Amino acid sequence: MKSNTILFDINETVLDLSALKPKFKAVFGDEKVVSTWFSMLLHSSVVCSLTEVKSDFATLSRVMLKAIAAKLDVTLTDKDCSDILATFADLPAHSDIKPALQKLRSAGFRTIAFSNSSQHLITKQIHNAGLNDYFDDIVSVEDSGSFKPDFNVYQFAANRVHRSIDSLWLVATHDWDTHGAICAGMHAAYIDRSGIGYHPLYRQADIDGKTMGDVIEKIIVLNKV
């Protein structure tokens, strides 16, 4: 189980989506719509993966904004879309991220940002969140032609970082992502940021915790055994 290369999901796991709530409140009248929108976005990306529809996260994000506006009978202008997506590129890191990543890197681990976002968007997100010095590399699924949790995407990431897939860890707050990674042959750590618990039918993560600090501590210990 020893590995010195850890991949991190970015949206929600590393970056805090709550910064989007004021934008959604202003446009839709309810900040909770951000959760519905993000769930629809993830659902759409999975459908595209399974049915080989070629798209990208930015396009799907805009399509799902328009879809939820239509569902709620809300007028959504192009400016509204642009404002929301601009904020999506400017999300802050969760408060537990920098200390945990610094500790991991100080212990000799290699840290990789790994996201369904395009290479341009994830690079911008990492820069805007002040995380450039906390990641050794950035890997987008973009060139794979699919999205997580497609098994091929995890193998794509392994190839990009020049490691065997069974030597890699994925850290995520999405159980569908850790489940996909494990099914593809990776190890996985789950952060329960939502408090709703892990899906009982998915393959269980190797370790779990409530914060990034909890998870990092366990990864370091396991790699000393």
C-alpha positions in Angstrom: 0.0 0.0 0.0 3.0 2.3 0.2 3.0 5.2 -2.2 4.6 8.6 -2.4 2.2 10.0 -5.0 -1.2 11.2 -3.9 -3.9 12.5 -6.2 -6.5 15.0 -5.0 -9.9 15.7 -6.3 -10.3 19.5 -6.5 -13.9 20.8 -6.5 -15.5 20.4 -3.0 -12.5 18.2 -1.8 -9.9 21.0 -2.0 -11.9 24.0 -3.0 -15.0 25.3 -1.1 -18.1 25.6 -3.3 -19.9 27.7 -0.7 -18.4 30.8 -2.3 -20.9 30.2 -5.1 -23.9 30.6 -2.7 -24.3 34.4 -2.9 -24.3 34.2 -6.7 -27.0 31.5 -6.8 -29.0 33.4 -4.1 -28.9 36.5 -6.3 -29.9 34.7 -9.5 -32.2 31.9 -8.3 -33.4 33.3 -5.0 -32.0 30.3 -3.1 -28.4 29.5 -2.3 -29.2 25.8 -2.0 -29.6 25.7 -5.8 -25.8 25.5 -6.0 -25.9 21.9 -4.6 -28.6 20.9 -7.1 -26.7 22.4 -10.0 -23.4 20.7 -9.0 -25.2 17.4 -8.7 -26.8 17.8 -12.1 -23.3 18.7 -13.5 -21.8 15.5 -12.1 -24.8 13.5 -13.4 -24.4 14.9 -16.8 -20.7 14.2 -16.9 -21.3 10.6 -16.0 -23.9 10.2 -18.7 -21.4 11.6 -21.2 -18.7 9.2 -20.0 -21.0 6.1 -20.4 -22.4 7.1 -23.7 -19.2 8.5 -25.2 -20.5 12.1 -25.7 -17.5 14.3 -26.1 -17.8 17.5 -24.0 -15.9 19.5 -21.3 -16.7 20.5 -17.8 -17.1 24.2 -18.7 -19.7 23.5 -21.4 -21.6 21.1 -19.2 -21.5 23.7 -16.4 -23.2 26.2 -18.6 -25.7 23.7 -20.0 -26.8 22.7 -16.5 -27.1 26.3 -15.4 -29.6 26.8 -18.2 -31.4 23.6 -17.5 -31.9 24.4 -13.8 -33.0 27.9 -14.7 -35.6 26.5 -17.1 -36.7 24.0 -14.4 -37.2 26.8 -11.9 -38.7 29.2 -14.4 -35.9 31.7 -13.7 -34.6 34.1 -16.4 -30.8 33.4 -16.7 -28.8 35.9 -18.8 -25.4 35.2 -20.4 -24.0 37.7 -17.9 -25.5 35.6 -15.0 -23.8 32.5 -16.4 -20.5 34.2 -16.9 -20.6 35.6 -13.4 -21.3 32.2 -11.8 -18.6 30.4 -13.8 -16.1 33.1 -13.1 -16.7 32.6 -9.4 -16.3 28.8 -10.0 -12.8 29.6 -11.2 -12.1 31.7 -8.1 -13.1 29.3 -5.3 -11.1 29.5 -2.0 -9.4 26.5 -0.5 -10.9 24.8 2.5 -9.2 25.9 5.7 -7.7 22.5 6.3 -6.0 22.2 2.9 -2.7 24.2 3.1 -1.6 22.8 6.5 -2.4 19.2 5.4 -0.7 19.5 2.0 2.4 21.1 3.6 2.7 18.3 6.1 2.3 15.7 3.4 4.9 17.3 1.1 7.3 17.7 4.1 7.0 14.0 4.7 8.3 13.4 1.1 5.0 12.8 -0.7 4.3 14.0 -4.3 0.9 15.8 -4.5 -1.1 15.9 -7.7 -4.3 18.0 -8.4 -6.7 15.8 -10.4 -10.0 17.1 -11.7 -12.9 16.8 -14.2 -12.3 20.5 -14.9 -10.4 21.5 -18.0 -6.6 22.0 -17.8 -7.2 25.7 -18.2 -9.8 25.9 -15.5 -8.1 23.7 -12.9 -4.8 25.6 -13.5 -6.6 28.9 -12.9 -8.4 27.5 -9.8 -5.2 26.3 -8.2 -3.5 29.6 -8.9 -6.4 31.8 -7.7 -6.7 29.7 -4.5 -3.0 30.3 -3.7 -2.1 26.6 -4.1 0.6 26.6 -6.7 3.3 25.8 -4.2 1.2 22.9 -2.7 0.9 20.7 -5.8 3.7 19.1 -7.8 1.6 18.7 -10.9 -1.9 19.3 -12.3 -3.8 16.6 -14.2 -7.1 17.3 -16.0 -9.2 14.5 -17.5 -9.6 16.7 -20.6 -7.3 14.8 -22.9 -8.7 11.5 -21.8 -12.0 12.3 -23.6 -14.0 11.2 -20.6 -14.7 12.1 -17.0 -14.3 10.5 -13.6 -15.5 7.9 -12.5 -14.7 6.2 -15.9 -12.1 3.6 -15.0 -10.0 4.7 -18.1 -9.7 8.2 -16.6 -7.9 6.9 -13.5 -5.5 4.9 -15.8 -5.0 8.0 -17.9 -3.9 9.9 -14.7 -1.6 7.1 -13.7 0.0 7.3 -17.1 0.4 11.1 -16.9 2.2 10.9 -13.5 4.3 7.9 -14.6 3.2 5.6 -11.9 1.5 2.2 -11.8 -2.2 2.6 -10.9 -2.0 0.3 -7.9 0.7 2.6 -6.3 -1.5 5.7 -6.4 -3.9 7.2 -3.8 -6.9 9.3 -4.6 -8.3 11.7 -1.9 -11.8 12.9 -2.5 -15.0 14.0 -0.7 -17.1 12.2 -3.4 -17.8 8.6 -2.7 -18.5 7.9 -6.4 -15.0 9.2 -7.1 -13.3 7.1 -4.5 -15.4 4.1 -5.6 -14.3 4.6 -9.2 -10.7 4.9 -8.2 -10.8 1.7 -6.2 -12.5 -0.1 -9.0 -9.8 1.1 -11.4 -7.1 -0.2 -9.1 -6.1 2.8 -6.9 -6.2 3.2 -3.2 -8.5 5.8 -1.9 -9.2 8.1 1.1 -12.6 9.7 1.7 -13.3 13.0 3.5 -16.8 13.2 4.8 -17.3 17.0 4.3 -21.1 16.6 3.8 -21.9 14.6 6.9 -24.2 12.3 5.0 -21.9 9.3 5.1 -20.5 6.9 2.5 -22.7 5.1 0.0 -23.2 1.6 1.5 -23.2 -0.1 -1.9 -19.9 1.4 -3.1 -16.5 -0.1 -2.5 -15.3 1.4 0.7 -12.4 3.7 0.9 -9.1 2.4 2.5 -9.3 5.2 5.0 -11.7 8.0 5.9 -11.8 11.2 8.0 -13.7 14.4 8.7 -10.9 16.7 7.6 -8.0 16.7 5.2 -5.7 16.7 8.3 -7.3 13.4 9.5 -6.8 11.8 6.1 -3.3 13.0 5.6 -2.2 11.7 9.1 -3.6 8.2 8.2 -1.9 8.2 4.8 1.5 9.0 6.3 1.1 6.3 9.0 0.1 3.7 6.4 3.1 4.5 4.3 5.4 4.0 7.2 4.2 0.4 7.9 
